[in-house]
Amino acid sequence: MLELNYEIRATTHAPKQKQKRKLNIDLNKDLNEDDESGNLDLISGLPDDVLIFMLSLVDIKTAGRSSLLSKRWRHVWTHLMDLDFDNPETTAIAMTLKYTSYALPEMDNYVKCVNQVINANGAPYLNSFRIHFPLSIFYAAVINNWLKFSFSKEVRNLEINLEGGCSRIHFSNIFSTNPAMIVNTTLESLHLSSVSIDGPLLEWVVSNCVNLQRLSLHSCKTRSDIPSKHQKLVVSSLKLKYLEIFWCFRPLNIQALHIFAPNLTSFVFFESIIDVEYRNVTSLVDAAFGGPHCRHIFRNLGILSGFSSQLEKLSIEWCQVRSASSGFPTFANVKQLEIFYSQTDYNSFSLTSLIEACPLLHTFKLKLCLHRSWIESPNLPPKDAQVKAIRSHQHLKTVEYVGYGGCAFASELALFLTWHVPVVNKFIFDPHPSLYVRKPRTRVYSSKYRDKLEIARRHAELLAKQIQIRRGVDVVIL
């Protein structure tokens, strides 16, 4: 049975509403045969564009199976313009693999699947092409061919994620020698994870992909163990709107980042380098910082003052902050604040200094990264000035904890906020482990993992009762 989920928008003059519909098609039945209602024949008679859209709502494997329905459906799936080779099935397989430079049967099967699809694809262009599997260097030539295929189809959104595999697959030559990349006018989004690149390539991509709007780099390295000379990366683009960099600059030996991007609205930076120069970021409203760079920020809070007044969302790692940080610039428009707390000497009430610096703050999220080997030190009681300041906050309504497992200092902060902030009316507990600022989380559904989640939920339930006793707050446990 092939199951398709799709949405229909109302076309009347009333407000637009989405209606979810489900379509079940029997793969053992020829759709050319009439049935009593005739509905399936009507579906087969729809235009190609509609059928292609329906198949775009399911995974590649299911879309390919639709070719068994009838002659009408045999080649419909080959015109898909979104090729996403990542699904729960392949993710589960990928998580069982260990780093190797050799070919493995699981890798061979993944490569065979991708090759079958792209060899059959007859779409004039691609909206997206996504690879997510830990392939070894043995498949470098294969990946090269995939990239050539995607560029020949004028791909708009490209993602190559080899996390867990071999990062020695080098991309610099692939990009710079491809004729489609000399001046590329179609690529709008590029995500590279665990591949080998270099600083000049990044500048080259930003300069030659004239319509690039999103650039995301995760755990990229150089192709050689020999360190290159210190580099400065200049990101200069009039189109770039989203820039995300996770743990790439030290392996690439990049020591400085200069940004000239007047249309940049979102910047995620989890790195070790200190020298970041914001030459023109007048549109930046969403910023996230993590890694050793955060320690430099806390020692030099003026770094944020150049764009603090325009931010609407701020995420930051609270790490090795030895005292209650003061002197934060005023974040006059920040409505969402996210703190990734990875500090060992707990003084959770010091976080209120950053909350106070956001007078219009509506949602506060605390992501906890705590190791069992850490021994909680006594949480210092809040100062009178902290209590007074937090009581004057008139906009904070929602507090969310991610990764809460019963730690005392986080519990005390939760009670402090729900008791003293006058308008807090909702508290959300997400027991899943948190991972860095903004970095996507991969959920593992092993029995041990589920047991940990259940224990975390029990701790959340106990704290929820205390919160509700002290004050009527709506508590949600995910």
Secondary structure, 3 states (H helix, E strand, C coil): CEEEEEEEECCCCCCCCEEEEEEEECCCCCCCCCCCCCHHHHHHCCCHHHHHHHHCCCCHHHHHHHHHCCCCCCCHHHHCCEEEECCHHHHHHHCCCCCCCCCCHHHHHHHHHHHHHHHHCCCCCCCEEEEECCCCHHHHHHHHHHHHHHHHCCCCEEEEECCCCCCCCECHHHHHCCHHHCCECCCCEEEEECCECCHHHHHHHHHHECCCCEEEEECCECCCCCCCCCEEEEEECCCCCEEEEECCHHHHCEEEEEEECCCCCEEEEECCCCEEEEEECCCCCEEEEECHHHHHHHHCHHHHCCCHHHCCEEEEEECCCCCCCCCCCCCCCCCEEEEEECCCCCCHHHHHHHHHCCCCCCEEEEEECCCCCCCCCCCCCCCHHHHHHHHCCCCCCEEEEECCCCCHHHHHHHHHHHHHCCCCCEEEEECCCCCCCCCCCCCCCCHHHHHHHHHHHHHHHHHHHHHHHHCCCEEEEC
